[in-house]
Structure formats: structure tokens, C-alpha cells
Amino acid sequence: MFTVLLLSLVAIIFIYQSYKYVFHRPAGFPPGPPRLPFFGSYLFLLLVNYKYLHKAALSLSKWYKSDIIGLYVGKFRVAVVHNGEGVREILNNQSYDGRPGLFLSKMRDPGDCVRGIFFQEGLLWKEQRRFILRYLRDFGFGRRFDQLEMVINEEITDMIDLIRSGPRYEHEHLLVKPGGYRIQLPMFFNPFSANSHFSIVYNERIPRAEMGKLVKLVNLGIQFQRNADDYGRLLSIMPWIRHIWPETSGYNKLNESNLYIYKYFAEFVDRHIDSYDECCERNFLDLYITEMKKGLPKEYGFNREQFIMGLIDFSFPAFTAIGVQLSLIVQYLMLYPEVAKRIQREIDEVVGSGRLPTLEDRQKMPYTEATIRENLRIETLVPSDVPHKALEDTELMGYHIPKDTIVLPSLYAMHLDKRMWKDPENFRPERFLDDDGKLCLKKDVSLPFGAGKRLCAGETFARNMLFLMTTAMLQSFDYTLAPGDSLPDLAKNHNGLIISPPDFWVQLKER
Ligand code: HEM
């Protein structure tokens, strides 16, 4: 009898604890799906839309009739926000400027201690971001700078030559088919965008003949972007599954990318440290080494490992994100040939055919600029933003957000919100023009680069590159379909850390 009573009591306690685990939420936490053992609510996201988790979160938001939902991803508490007001509040309130310690961020660093910029927070993040941005500016990053524009011009000239003449070196076969005029996306633009960025950072450019390692870097960079997701995949919930399913969990691919990228930049850094001469400042890297030698407090993070990771974070989007966004632009130019024609008319009027477009031309080409902005809105490259984290207990949209909650401002939902855009599903560059056809920045309330203190550090560089490369291509070429090709299918685009088109070869025709 006593045993039966005891077992019943244990069973009741077990059922009560399980119930509490599944349905309990901190007081005032936003509504959302229940929490399953191990997975939390991540499984529900996968069930709703395993391919696009940002769309799954938006569907749940509609289901719960709330623009903010609360989830558990494994042990992590998460709040996802789906309206413009909430997104802006997260981005502009410094209480949300933390970054969660997801396994994805830890596994990038061989020392297993999170460094760099993207996944850093606090004093170290502030000091490193401030220092890098302050001194990269001297070399043209984030502003108009003739010398840099000349370098970009030369890179674009090389790129166009590669299209016309076809591959000259082994590694170029990954970018262009023999005979030329057929390019691989989303790889193609990245080595040239990376090289433009490297000229800012190292004052060096890698010649076409020696781009083999750079092309591999681009390839593995895109592999990393594609093999993660908004929450760091199941790996952030159960990091141990990498030992059981290293391939299916994405671990092998992420790890392969991490190791190669780290080695690539460590070699650069070590070469500069070894040949450093305090009497001769060669580039930005030397400025950083000088700072390392000052013996600043440890918390500022001026050491070799942080140097490598900071450099990776400031370069990674230059050799992945820019080329991917350009490829998304190409998809739309192919789907909307009338838009491409109108940009070409603008190029013909403002630039002509005797020289490449420059940033000086940009102000005079409002339709082109509006098209790029519309693409950044409708194909939000980073749909859930880079995850933020609450640094203290806060209130958000009337809900209680406890310290350490991961906070995701859904840029995707904001960019496709009918309440803000009336016809968000239509690709319509004109939405950013006034009645006289001039660019009206007030109408562009999209935030593809985030906002606030965590604003994308490369926004100006990225916008400049998108303009220069899009116009240089359309000045010389039409995007066409070769026999057997079909128009891009946007539903096939990959969702990873960023959205990216599946690998495809595009046919170009001389205009
Ligand atoms: C089309 C291209 C790009 C897009 C759409 C983009 C978008 C973004 C977004 C949404 C964030 C997260 C902001 C936040 O945390 O709220 C971000 C962060 C960042 N981006 Fe970009 N980015 C692009 C290109 C670049 C480039 C070219 C660079 C540098 C060369 C760059 C460097 C960074 C860095 C360092 C951060 C981390 C900022 C921090 O955590 O403080 N990005 N970017």
C-alpha cells in the first residue's frame, strides 16, 4: 500500500513538473508554442517551415495573433518581433546590444572563447569596433576616397575582362566557363569585392593569377553562411550531436569553413606581426599591431587571437554577403527585364559607354539606386538580423523580457509588412521615387543593415559596391537565358545565416 502511494506521488510530481516544463513561461513573457524536452519550441519552427525559419516564426506570430512571440530554442529563451516599431526598438535600445553565446559563435574560435565583433559584447566589442572603424576610415572604408575608387575600378575592369576572355587560370574555371560570358553565381562577384576590401585593410591586392586561395575562401565562406540558421541549428541546442551526426548536423561543413577561414587570416596577421617595423606604417594592420604593443588593459582585447577574429568579421561579409546580394539583384533583373532596361537607359544617359560608372554618377541615377534598395528590402539578406540579447530585464511591446533572452528583430517581417508597404510582395523600385522621379530617402524605411550601435559596420562600403558592380555589369551586358536555362526560381533560394540563391550559371550577352 505504501509503495503504491509513493509511486502515485512520484507520478503526480513527474506529471506536474513535465506540465510546468512544457507550458510554464516567465511572468509577462510573450505568448508562443510550448516547450518540448531538449528541443524547446525549435521543433515547432521546423514543423511549420523547416526551410525558412524566419517565415515559420512569422506564421507562429500570426497564429498567436501577436507581433511578438516567445519561444524556447533548447535552453535559450527567445523573443521574436514582427513589426516595424518593435524592430526599431530592439535595434535602438542598447539594453538589447548583447549577443547570445550560441554554439555556432563559440565553434568559430579554435581557443573556444568567443572573440571577433559579430558575437562579442560589452567593453571588448565597443573598443574593437570603435578602433577598427576609426582607422579603416583613414584608408577609405565607409566614405568617398579617390584612391579606393580607383582600386575598385581596376578590380571591376579585371572582372569584366574575365567575363570577356574566359578563364586564364585553373581557379577561374570555378567562376567562368571557357569562352567566357557564362558566370557562376553566387561566387562570381565575391573575389573582386574581397580584393577591393583587402586593398583597404592591407594596402595589397591579389593578382588574378594568385587568386586560387581567395576563390576557395569565397567558396567556404558561402558554405558557412548556408550551413547555419537563425538559431545556430540543432547544434546550439545539443552541441554533442556533432559527435553522432557530424555531417547531417552541419558540423563538418561549418568546421571545414571555420578552419580554412581562420588559417587564411592567421597567416596574414602573423606575416605582418613578424615583419612589423615601428618606423614604417604599411597599412591598417600595422596600426593594430602598434595598439597591441601599447600594453592596454586586457579587457580591451588587443591581442593576436582577437586581431585574427576581428579581421575575419570585418572581411567575411566582403567575400560573401556582397556577391550574394548582387546575385539576388541578378535574379530580379532576369525576372524583371524591363527594370534592367530602365537602368541601362539611365547608364547610357549619365555615363555613356566610354568609362565605367563611378560613385559621382550615383546621385544622378535615382532609378538604379531605387532598384538596389528595393532588392535589399524584398530579398532581406539577413532575415532575422544577427541575434541580439537582452543585457538586463526589460519591457518590450508590453511584455517582460528577462535578462539574457535572445531577441530577434525580424527584418524580413518588417520589410514585408502590409501595414508599412501596402504592396510589399511587388518588386517596385518606383516606391522609393517621388513624382519627379527623384530618389526620396524618406520613403525608404527598410533596415537591411540593421540600425543603432550594432548597425552593419560595412553599410556604406556595401552600398557603394552594389551600385558600382550592378551598373558596370549592365553597362556592358544583358543577362539572358542560354538553351536549357530557366528563369531563377526564388522559392529555391537557400536559407542560412543569410539568404542565398542556389548555385547557377548565368549567360551574358554583349549589349
Ligand atoms: C549587402 C551587404 C550587407 C548586408 C545586407 C549586411 C547586413 C548586416 C546586418 C543586418 C547586420 C547585423 C546588425 C545587427 O546586429 O543588428 C550586420 C552586421 C555587421 N556587418 Fe554587415 N551587411 C552587409 C555587408 C557588410 C560588409 C561588406 C561588411 C564589412 C566589410 C560588413 C560588416 C559587418 C559587421 C562587422 C557587422 C557586425 C556589427 C556588430 O556586431 O557590431 N557587412 N550586417
Residues whose N, C-alpha, C, O or C-beta is under 5 A from the ligand:
A	BS01	HEM	I117 F118 D313 F314 P317 A318 A321 I322 Q325 L381 V382 D385 V386 P448 F449 G450 A451 K453 R454 L455 C456 A457 G458 A462
